[in-house]
Amino acid sequence: MNRVSERLFLWLLLALLPLSPAAWAEVDSSPDQQYLVKTWGADEGLPLTTVTDVAQTPEGFLWIGTLLNGLQRFDGVRFVGYGPINVPELRSMGIRRLMVDNSGLLWISTYGNVLVTWDQSGFQLAQTHAEADRPDRLLWSAPGRVVFVNADGRLLSGQKNRGMWDWQLTKIGGTTSRTLFVADANGRVWYRRSGTELGLWKDGVAKTFAPAGLEGQQIKTLAVDEQGRLWAGTEVALARWQGERFETMNPTNGEAQLNVKRIIPTGNNSSLWVEANGRMRRYSGQQWVAESRETSPETVVHFDGPYRLAGGWWRTTDQTDRCRDYGYATTDRGTVLWVFCEPARNRWFCHGFVE
């Protein structure tokens, strides 16, 4: 019988490499670039379970959220587990999301429908919420203030008063669970309103406008770099917000026009990975400085399934139980993947590898 491998890969780098969604891209192709790779799994103390999220706090701890075995903390040598027995605030062994704010505070969203924080003083219960109100992504933070976007697209803003968190949920008209939200250094939340318009939310007030500098252009994506500056990608340009208007910032060593599909901040000197014109390249100082190595995709040649799983793990916003169809997908390279289908979006997702 196939067994899903729930092993956690911890990359111990011999050079400082910022963690980012573009970590798969080729950063330095020089032959003397060396890395030490070690695999940590059940034999090294990580519980044999699904890993749901990973985050790192400034102390150097690596935090691993799991579906059935609570929260795990890794200090480079050993794993320490936390669950409702030794941390009652968690209320569940299932961890949904792990997020670290600008002060280094760890935010833990659990399947017990609570939001818990951790710092050197310990764990604190910050919020309890309904299933549909769970925080999904941290947008912005400042001392005593934080803004999340929920799974359904609503904004959850919190402010700490006398040691307690006060919370407010905001539904912005015209936004959905698929709306892309970003927040700049001043806590202003930006989002795509339509092809040529942006939305801006600040202190509970939202407005829609066509930004100067992008007249007639279709805004495809937004991002905020490590300095908190807003970037936009259109069908012809990469642009940066300059206070009252966008300024085109296309690289001087590349094409005159860029059909930008995706912008990914790297955390390294505010450089960006930009997917444009069918290529993924690193951008810094208005120059292309690196390009990802091309890899040929794997093709699924055999599929076993589907196997329908249920039991209350997944629910819709109206609390209706859902099921998922899983299956084993074998590729032309012999890799076996544990995949599931999301019928509402007609998309397949990879949940893990099979040994």
C-alpha positions, 0 to 999 in steps of 0.5 A, a space after each residue: 500500500 502506498 504511504 504518503 511521505 510527510 517529511 519536512 525538508 529543512 535547507 541549511 544554507 552555507 550562504 545567506 539566502 533569503 527565504 521566499 516563494 521564489 526559492 526554487 529559482 536559480 539564484 547563483 549558478 556559479 560552480 562554487 555555490 555550495 549548500 548542505 541539505 539535510 532531511 528531517 522526518 519521523 526518525 529525527 523526531 518530527 511526528 509522522 503527519 501532514 505539515 500544514 505551514 512553516 514559519 521562522 521567528 527572529 530567535 531562530 526557531 523554526 515552527 512547523 504546523 501540523 494537521 494532527 500533531 499540533 505545533 512543533 518547534 525546531 531549534 536546529 537539534 530537536 523538535 519540541 511539540 505543543 498541543 492543547 495538553 501543554 498549551 490550552 490556548 491552542 484548543 486543537 491539535 490541528 494548526 491552520 496557519 503560522 505567520 510572523 509579524 514585523 515585531 517577531 510575534 508568531 501568530 498561530 491560527 488553529 482548527 480550534 478556531 482560535 488565534 494564538 500568539 507566541 513570543 519569549 513570554 509564552 503563548 497568549 490567546 488573542 482571538 476566538 472566531 467562527 469557522 468562516 472568520 479564520 485569518 488566512 494571511 498577515 497583511 501588515 503589522 506595527 506595534 500593537 496593530 495588525 491586519 489579516 485577510 481572512 479566507 473569505 476575503 474580509 479584512 481582520 484588523 486588530 489593535 492591542 489595548 491594555 494587554 487585550 486585542 480588539 478586533 474588527 471585521 471589514 467586508 469591502 464591496 466588490 472583493 471576494 476570496 480570490 481578491 489579491 490584497 497587499 499592504 504598504 509600509 503605512 498600513 494602507 491596503 491595496 487591491 485590484 478593483 477592475 482591470 484599470 482600477 485599484 482599491 485602497 482601504 485605510 482605517 475602515 474607509 475604502 475608495 476606488 480610483 484609476 491610478 495616474 501613470 497607468 492610464 489605459 493599462 490593465 493592472 494584472 498584479 500587485 506586490 509590496 517589497 521589503 521596504 513597504 513600497 507598492 509595485 504593479 504589473 501591467 501588460 506593458 510595464 513594471 511600475 512603482 507607486 511614488 506617492 501620487 502616481 505610478 512610475 514605469 520602472 522597466 529594466 534598462 537592460 531588457 525589453 521595452 515592454 513587459 507583460 507582467 504576470 507575477 511579482 515576488 519580493 525576495 527580501 534581499 535588498 528589496 529585489 524582486 522576482 518578476 515573471 514577464 514575457 514568459 521568463 522568470 527573472 530577478 530585478 534589482 536597481 532597475 536591472 535584470 540581474 539573474 534568471 531562473 533555470 529552465 526545467 522541463 515539466 513532468 507529465 502525469 502518465 498514470 492516475 489511481 483514484 479518486 478516493 473520496 475523503 470526508 469526516 468534517 475536515 473541510 467545510 464551506 462558509 455556511 458550515 456544510 461538510 465537504 469531501 475531497 477526491 484524492 488520488 495517486 498521480 505517477 509522472 513520466 519521471 517515476 515520481 508519485 504524487 498525492 493530489 486532490 481536486 478542487 471542483 469549485 475552481 476545477 484545479 488540481 493541487 499536490 498535497 505531498 509525495 508518496 514513498 
